[in-house]
Amino acid sequence: MKACTVKSGCGGKVGARTWSPSSWRRGRGRELLELLDRLNPTIAELSQAVEQEAERCPEAQRLMTHPGVGAITALAFALIIGNAERFRCGKQVASYLGLVPLEESSGNRRRLGHITKQGSSIVRFLLVEAVQVTVRVLPEWRSRYVHLMMRRGRKTAKVAMARKLAVHLYWMWRKGWDYEQWNKFGSHVG
């Protein structure tokens, strides 16, 4: 790639020094790595604080038994939902988190659109991230995800599985079950 000079007028530095995109990238990359080195201790400290808070929260401990759900996801879900008793069913939780489709109906025509995105975008993001781990770990979730992905596309499948995870977490919390109990009794109870 051709280097720029001051005379060519393409943003070079003053004097005879030349500027090229590759040298800028190297310098910028070095700066970003130095920044990451400075931030890593802070990130580790905050991660440890989240882990400790999750250990003190019994709801988060229970939710963390579900494969793919870590301390951050469990704690965020518990804090955003608040009291699980205020929701009658999993559909209300999914709606509260904005994981249900937007509906535009008129007469006999019913159109389901993109998700409503109501509620916490952070919890939606964390649920989608947790689902990506869950589908790698659990074969039944993987087959459901692949089936949805083939029919509706990758993004829609991730959101649908995130909704399923949110409903699972809600019922685990509401019933006071860990993941093993959920598997034993299943969603058909209650």
C-alpha angles and dihedrals in degrees: 000000000000117000119232124233133195091254093054089056098226100126103282121155123266115275130020093319116115130215126215131178092237093056090047091051092050091051093044092047091052090050091050093049090051090050090050090051089054093047098045095080091050091048091050091050093050092046090053091050091052091049091051092048091049089052089056093050112078092196091055091047090054094047091049089065088074110094112255095020113112134182096277095049094044094047094045091048092049093047096046095045092045106180113021091202092071090072119070096198144006092259090065091052091050090049091048090053093046095245097128125090122260110249125214109181131172125170109317093343119098120184123184114200137177122322117288094237091211116151129021116355090194093059090047089052092047092049091051090050091048091049091056089059093042094054089052092051105038118056094203091054090046093054092048091048093049091048091052092043092055092049103038109012135261099283095048091047092053092051092046091051090046088055090050090050091050091053091047091050092048093053092044088054096042094048094040092237130144121218095272091055090047090055092046098050101023131199094294091079117091 
